[in-house]
Amino acid sequence: MNASDMKDCENQVLLFFRHLDEHEYDALAALLAPDALWYRQGKILQGPAQVLDALKQRSPTMKIAHVITNLAFVERGAKDDDIRDNDNRNDTDCTIRGYMLVVRHEPGGPLAGPAPLKGIESIRSVHVKLRKIEGQWTITEMSAEDNRFDAKIQGEEI
């Protein structure tokens, strides 16, 4: 995989979370392969239609930021036990791992100005597989189910 493809894959991952945070769900769904799998909140969503249905359940007033960092490409042929194994890797496949920091606030109504910052809600490992389809990198599989740190475990909700 060349540097340009790597940058394009990374950009698709960052765009996915930007669209999620900005409630731009149609744009998010456009980044997904037709048979994409998203392991989300203990469920498996398959394809853009299921993803859109699930995202429509989100509160329209929720303010959230997914901060994506430490992105690294998984070497071809490396095993990835957290998401479906794909032994047929080639130059059209890309796998990325990283961390996701989540900050969230639910005001329950319109909010004038910035949301209060009470801290990071969780830090998760994120795993994303992409495939080049018709010249465009699309997300085929996404998981951020691995909570590495969770503020709620201490009994303190932020």
C-alpha positions in Angstrom: 0.0 0.0 0.0 1.4 3.4 -1.0 1.5 6.5 1.2 -1.4 8.1 -0.8 -3.7 5.2 -0.1 -2.7 5.1 3.5 -3.6 8.8 3.9 -6.9 8.2 2.1 -7.8 5.4 4.4 -6.9 7.5 7.5 -9.0 10.3 6.1 -12.1 8.1 5.7 -11.8 7.0 9.4 -11.5 10.6 10.5 -14.4 11.7 8.3 -16.6 8.9 9.7 -16.3 10.2 13.2 -16.6 13.8 12.1 -19.8 13.0 10.4 -21.0 11.1 13.5 -20.3 14.1 15.8 -21.9 16.6 13.5 -25.1 14.4 13.0 -24.3 14.1 9.3 -25.6 10.6 9.0 -26.1 10.4 5.3 -22.5 11.5 4.7 -21.4 8.9 7.2 -23.4 6.1 5.5 -21.8 7.1 2.2 -18.4 6.0 3.6 -19.6 2.5 4.2 -19.4 -0.5 1.9 -22.8 -2.0 1.0 -22.2 -5.0 3.4 -20.2 -3.1 6.0 -20.3 -4.4 9.6 -20.3 -1.9 12.5 -19.9 -3.4 16.0 -21.7 -0.7 18.0 -23.0 -0.8 21.6 -23.1 -4.5 21.8 -24.9 -4.9 18.5 -23.8 -5.7 14.9 -25.1 -3.3 12.3 -24.9 -4.5 8.7 -25.0 -2.1 5.8 -25.7 1.6 5.5 -29.5 1.2 6.0 -29.1 -0.4 9.4 -26.5 2.1 10.4 -28.9 5.0 9.5 -31.7 3.4 11.4 -29.6 3.1 14.5 -28.2 6.7 14.2 -31.7 8.1 13.9 -32.3 6.9 17.5 -29.6 9.3 18.8 -30.7 12.4 20.6 -30.6 15.4 18.3 -29.4 17.6 21.2 -26.5 15.4 22.3 -23.1 17.1 22.0 -20.3 14.5 21.4 -16.7 14.5 20.3 -14.9 11.3 19.2 -11.2 12.3 19.3 -9.3 9.8 17.1 -5.6 9.4 17.8 -2.6 7.1 17.5 -3.8 5.6 14.2 -1.5 2.9 12.9 -1.8 0.6 9.9 -1.8 -3.2 10.6 0.7 -5.1 8.5 -0.7 -7.2 5.8 -1.3 -10.7 6.9 -1.4 -9.7 10.6 -4.1 -11.4 12.6 -6.8 -9.1 14.1 -8.7 -11.2 16.6 -11.1 -8.4 17.5 -12.8 -8.2 14.1 -13.5 -10.7 11.4 -10.3 -12.2 10.0 -9.7 -11.7 6.3 -6.9 -13.9 5.0 -7.4 -12.7 1.4 -5.7 -9.3 1.9 -4.3 -7.5 -1.1 -3.6 -3.9 -2.2 -7.2 -3.0 -2.0 -7.5 -3.8 1.7 -6.5 -1.6 4.6 -6.7 -2.2 8.4 -6.2 0.6 10.9 -6.0 0.6 14.7 -6.1 3.6 17.0 -7.6 5.1 20.1 -10.9 7.0 20.5 -11.5 9.4 23.3 -15.2 10.2 23.9 -16.5 13.4 25.4 -20.3 13.7 25.7 -22.9 16.1 27.0 -26.7 15.8 26.8 -28.4 19.1 27.5 -31.9 17.8 26.6 -32.5 21.0 24.6 -30.8 23.8 22.7 -27.5 24.9 24.1 -26.2 28.4 23.8 -22.5 28.4 23.6 -20.1 25.5 24.2 -21.1 22.4 26.2 -19.6 22.0 29.7 -16.5 19.8 29.7 -16.6 17.4 32.6 -13.9 15.1 31.4 -13.3 12.2 29.1 -16.1 9.6 29.2 -14.1 6.7 27.8 -11.0 5.7 25.9 -11.5 2.8 23.5 -9.5 0.9 21.0 -10.8 1.4 17.5 -10.3 -1.1 14.7 -11.3 -0.3 11.1 -11.1 -2.3 7.9 -11.4 -0.6 4.6 -11.5 -1.8 1.0 -11.1 0.1 -2.2 -14.3 -0.3 -4.2 -14.6 1.4 -7.6 -11.5 3.6 -6.8 -12.9 4.8 -3.4 -11.8 3.6 0.1 -14.9 2.4 1.9 -15.3 1.1 5.4 -16.1 -2.6 5.5 -15.8 -3.2 9.2 -15.6 -1.0 12.3 -15.3 -1.8 16.0 -14.7 0.4 19.1 -16.2 -2.0 21.6 -12.9 -2.5 23.5 -13.2 0.0 26.4 -9.7 0.6 27.8 -10.8 3.3 30.3 -14.3 4.1 31.4 -15.3 6.9 33.8 -18.5 5.2 34.7 -16.6 2.2 36.2 -15.6 4.3 39.2 -19.3 5.1 39.8 -18.8 8.7 38.6 -20.8 9.8 35.6 -19.4 12.8 33.8 
